[in-house]
Structure formats: structure tokens, C-alpha cells
């Protein structure tokens, strides 16, 4: 009975080690991908900010110099 338990324990320990060997590189790759994603997000954000239309100068006629109130406009004629 002890031999069966020891054999099973050994097999489970080997599987555990194998899984750890597979998981560690995956974790490292996930961290690298997160870093790349952050860079891509920042790049995309900068492109969106720079692609906004810039204000264009508009030709607006200059108003004439103020000559004081005109009485007819104030009276309502």
C-alpha cells in the first residue's frame, strides 16, 4: 500500500514540475505582451490626438470703427 502511495506521489510531483516548467515561460510571455500592448495603446492614442483637424484661419471681414449709437435704431423708427 505504501508503495502505491509513494508511486502516485512521485508521479504527481513530476506532473507538478512539468506544469510549472510550462507555466513560467507563459507568465514571462504574458508580461512581455502586456508591455507591448501598453506601447501600442500609447501609440494609437498619440495618433488619434495628432489626427484631429487643426483649426483653420477664416477670413472674417473687419468691422468698421464704432461711430457711436445711431439715434434712429434706439427710437425704433
C-alpha positions in Angstrom: 0.0 0.0 0.0 2.8 2.4 0.9 4.5 1.6 -2.4 1.4 2.6 -4.3 1.1 5.9 -2.4 4.7 6.7 -2.9 4.5 5.9 -6.6 1.4 8.1 -7.0 3.0 10.9 -5.0 6.1 10.7 -7.2 4.0 10.8 -10.4 2.0 13.8 -9.1 5.2 15.6 -8.2 6.6 15.1 -11.7 3.4 16.4 -13.3 3.5 19.4 -11.0 7.1 20.2 -12.0 6.2 19.8 -15.7 3.3 22.1 -15.3 5.5 24.7 -13.5 8.0 24.4 -16.3 5.3 25.2 -18.8 3.6 28.0 -16.8 6.7 30.1 -16.1 7.6 30.8 -19.7 3.9 31.6 -20.4 3.9 34.1 -17.5 7.0 35.7 -18.9 5.4 35.9 -22.4 2.2 37.4 -20.9 4.3 40.2 -19.2 6.1 41.0 -22.5 2.8 41.1 -24.3 1.3 43.4 -21.7 4.3 45.8 -22.2 3.8 45.7 -26.0 0.1 46.3 -25.6 0.8 49.4 -23.4 3.1 50.7 -26.1 0.5 50.1 -28.9 -2.2 51.9 -26.8 0.0 54.9 -26.3 0.9 55.0 -30.0 -2.7 54.7 -31.0 -3.7 57.4 -28.6 -1.0 59.8 -29.9 -2.1 59.2 -33.5 -5.7 60.0 -32.6 -4.6 63.2 -30.9 -2.4 64.2 -33.8 -5.0 63.3 -36.5 -7.6 65.8 -35.2 -8.4 68.5 -37.6 -6.5 71.7 -36.8 -8.3 74.9 -36.7 -8.1 76.8 -40.0 -7.9 80.5 -40.3 -11.1 82.0 -41.5 -11.4 85.2 -43.5 -13.8 87.4 -41.5 -14.3 91.0 -42.6 -13.2 93.5 -40.0 -15.9 95.6 -38.5 -15.9 99.4 -39.1 -14.8 101.7 -36.4 -17.5 102.4 -33.9 -19.1 105.8 -34.6 -21.4 106.0 -31.6 -25.0 105.0 -31.2 -27.4 105.8 -34.0 -30.5 107.5 -32.7 -32.9 106.0 -35.2 -32.0 102.5 -34.1 -32.6 103.5 -30.5 -36.0 105.2 -31.2 -37.3 102.3 -33.2 -38.1 104.0 -36.5 
